[in-house]
Amino acid sequence: MTTLIATANTFGMTGLANWFKKVQAKLAYRAKVKRTIKDLSRLSDYELNDIGLTRGDIYGVATGDSTLERVRRSAVDTNTNLKGWV
């Protein structure tokens, strides 16, 4: 009698398992972004300004497109047109 040994690789299950892992990671990332946006949106304008953000920065910070350090640096940059008057 012949015994058939089936492995996950035989039926392409490895690819399917990897696809499910990627989908799960993507959903976890999207949930994290959504939670971050929700939490930052609850802050008042004064509180956002206190941490160096504006409402327009919320999405970029939540998705990782911009970091807090970059946002803070751009907020602190001096206007060269003022030349020390302010």
C-alpha positions as CSV (number, residue, x, y, z in Angstrom):
1,M,0.0,0.0,0.0
2,T,1.3,3.4,-0.9
3,T,1.1,6.2,1.7
4,L,0.5,9.8,0.4
5,I,2.3,12.4,2.5
6,A,0.9,15.8,1.9
7,T,2.8,18.8,3.1
8,A,1.6,22.4,3.2
9,N,4.1,23.3,0.5
10,T,2.6,20.7,-1.8
11,F,-0.7,22.5,-1.9
12,G,0.7,26.0,-1.8
13,M,-0.5,26.6,1.7
14,T,2.7,28.4,2.7
15,G,1.8,31.2,0.3
16,L,-1.8,31.3,1.7
17,A,-0.5,31.4,5.3
18,N,1.9,34.2,4.5
19,W,-0.9,36.1,2.8
20,F,-3.1,35.8,5.9
21,K,-0.2,37.0,8.1
22,K,0.2,40.1,5.8
23,V,-3.5,40.8,6.0
24,Q,-3.4,40.5,9.8
25,A,-0.4,42.8,10.1
26,K,-2.1,45.4,7.7
27,L,-5.3,45.3,9.8
28,A,-3.3,45.8,13.0
29,Y,-1.4,48.7,11.5
30,R,-4.6,50.4,10.3
31,A,-6.2,49.9,13.7
32,K,-3.2,51.5,15.4
33,V,-3.3,54.5,13.0
34,K,-7.0,54.9,13.5
35,R,-6.6,54.8,17.3
36,T,-3.7,57.3,17.2
37,I,-5.8,59.7,15.0
38,K,-8.8,59.3,17.3
39,D,-6.7,60.0,20.4
40,L,-4.9,63.0,18.9
41,S,-8.1,64.4,17.5
42,R,-9.6,64.5,21.0
43,L,-6.9,66.9,22.2
44,S,-7.7,70.6,22.1
45,D,-5.8,73.0,19.9
46,Y,-3.9,74.3,22.9
47,E,-2.9,70.8,23.9
48,L,-1.8,70.0,20.4
49,N,0.2,73.2,20.2
50,D,1.8,72.3,23.5
51,I,3.3,69.1,22.0
52,G,4.2,70.9,18.8
53,L,1.4,69.7,16.5
54,T,-1.4,71.2,14.5
55,R,-4.6,69.5,13.4
56,G,-3.0,69.1,9.9
57,D,-0.1,67.1,11.4
58,I,-2.2,64.4,13.0
59,Y,-2.5,62.1,10.0
60,G,1.1,62.4,9.1
61,V,2.2,61.6,12.6
62,A,-0.3,58.7,12.9
63,T,0.8,57.1,9.7
64,G,4.5,57.6,10.3
65,D,4.9,59.9,7.3
66,S,6.3,62.6,9.6
67,T,7.9,62.2,12.9
68,L,7.4,64.4,15.9
69,E,11.0,65.5,15.7
70,R,10.6,66.7,12.1
71,V,7.3,68.5,13.0
72,R,8.9,70.1,16.0
73,R,12.0,71.2,14.0
74,S,9.8,72.8,11.3
75,A,7.7,74.6,14.0
76,V,10.9,76.0,15.6
77,D,12.6,77.1,12.3
78,T,13.0,80.8,12.2
79,N,11.7,83.0,9.5
80,T,14.7,84.5,7.7
81,N,12.6,87.5,6.6
82,L,12.3,88.7,10.2
83,K,16.1,88.9,10.7
84,G,15.9,88.9,14.5
85,W,13.1,91.4,14.9
86,V,10.8,89.0,16.6
